[in-house]
Amino acid sequence: MFQNKYSNYKKYFWKRFIILFIPIFTIDVISEPYISNNPFFELEDYGAFIFFSLCYALVLGGISAFIVSFTWRLKLSKQ
């Protein structure tokens, strides 16, 4: 019984995480002026772009994972 719930959660999580994460990440990166208006004249500009992109990916990934996990818990509590 526990294994079945875990495998269902795993499928539920990864399917919805990608669907939620990619649009949020894309919209947030496009709207960030430090990333979208970076001139890329020096090596530091590339480093700043990578740093901000990774920070955004980490933070937005955590937020997306929390939302998906929370909706799974709500789904289980309604059953």
C-alpha positions as CSV (number, residue, x, y, z in Angstrom):
1,M,0.0,0.0,0.0
2,F,2.8,2.4,0.9
3,Q,4.8,1.6,-2.2
4,N,1.7,2.3,-4.4
5,K,1.2,5.7,-2.8
6,Y,4.9,6.6,-3.2
7,S,5.0,5.6,-6.9
8,N,1.7,7.6,-7.5
9,Y,3.2,10.6,-5.7
10,K,6.4,10.3,-7.8
11,K,4.5,10.3,-11.1
12,Y,2.3,13.1,-9.8
13,F,5.2,15.2,-8.6
14,W,7.4,15.0,-11.7
15,K,4.6,15.5,-14.2
16,R,3.2,18.6,-12.4
17,F,6.6,20.0,-11.3
18,I,7.8,20.4,-14.9
19,I,4.5,21.8,-16.0
20,L,4.7,24.4,-13.2
21,F,8.4,25.1,-13.2
22,I,9.1,25.9,-16.8
23,P,6.6,28.6,-17.4
24,I,7.3,30.3,-14.0
25,F,11.1,30.2,-14.6
26,T,10.7,31.5,-18.2
27,I,8.4,34.4,-17.2
28,D,10.6,35.3,-14.2
29,V,13.9,35.3,-16.2
30,I,12.4,37.4,-19.0
31,S,11.0,39.9,-16.6
32,E,14.3,40.3,-14.6
33,P,16.1,43.3,-16.1
34,Y,19.5,42.2,-14.8
35,I,19.4,39.0,-16.8
36,S,17.5,40.2,-19.9
37,N,19.5,43.4,-20.4
38,N,22.9,42.0,-19.7
39,P,25.3,43.3,-22.4
40,F,27.8,40.4,-22.1
41,F,30.8,42.6,-22.7
42,E,33.0,41.0,-20.1
43,L,33.5,37.6,-18.5
44,E,31.9,38.9,-15.3
45,D,28.7,39.4,-17.3
46,Y,28.6,35.8,-18.2
47,G,29.2,34.8,-14.6
48,A,26.5,37.1,-13.4
49,F,24.1,35.6,-15.9
50,I,24.9,32.1,-14.8
51,F,24.7,33.0,-11.1
52,F,21.3,34.7,-11.4
53,S,19.9,31.9,-13.6
54,L,21.0,29.2,-11.1
55,C,19.7,31.2,-8.1
56,Y,16.4,31.7,-9.9
57,A,16.3,28.0,-10.8
58,L,17.0,26.9,-7.2
59,V,14.4,29.3,-5.6
60,L,11.7,28.8,-8.2
61,G,12.3,25.0,-8.1
62,G,11.8,25.0,-4.3
63,I,8.6,27.1,-4.7
64,S,7.3,24.8,-7.4
65,A,8.1,21.7,-5.4
66,F,6.3,23.1,-2.4
67,I,3.2,23.9,-4.4
68,V,3.1,20.5,-6.0
69,S,3.6,18.7,-2.7
70,F,1.0,20.9,-1.0
71,T,-1.6,20.0,-3.8
72,W,-0.7,16.3,-3.3
73,R,-1.4,16.6,0.4
74,L,-4.7,18.4,-0.3
75,K,-5.6,15.6,-2.7
76,L,-4.9,12.9,-0.2
77,S,-6.8,14.7,2.6
78,K,-9.9,14.9,0.4
79,Q,-9.9,11.1,-0.1
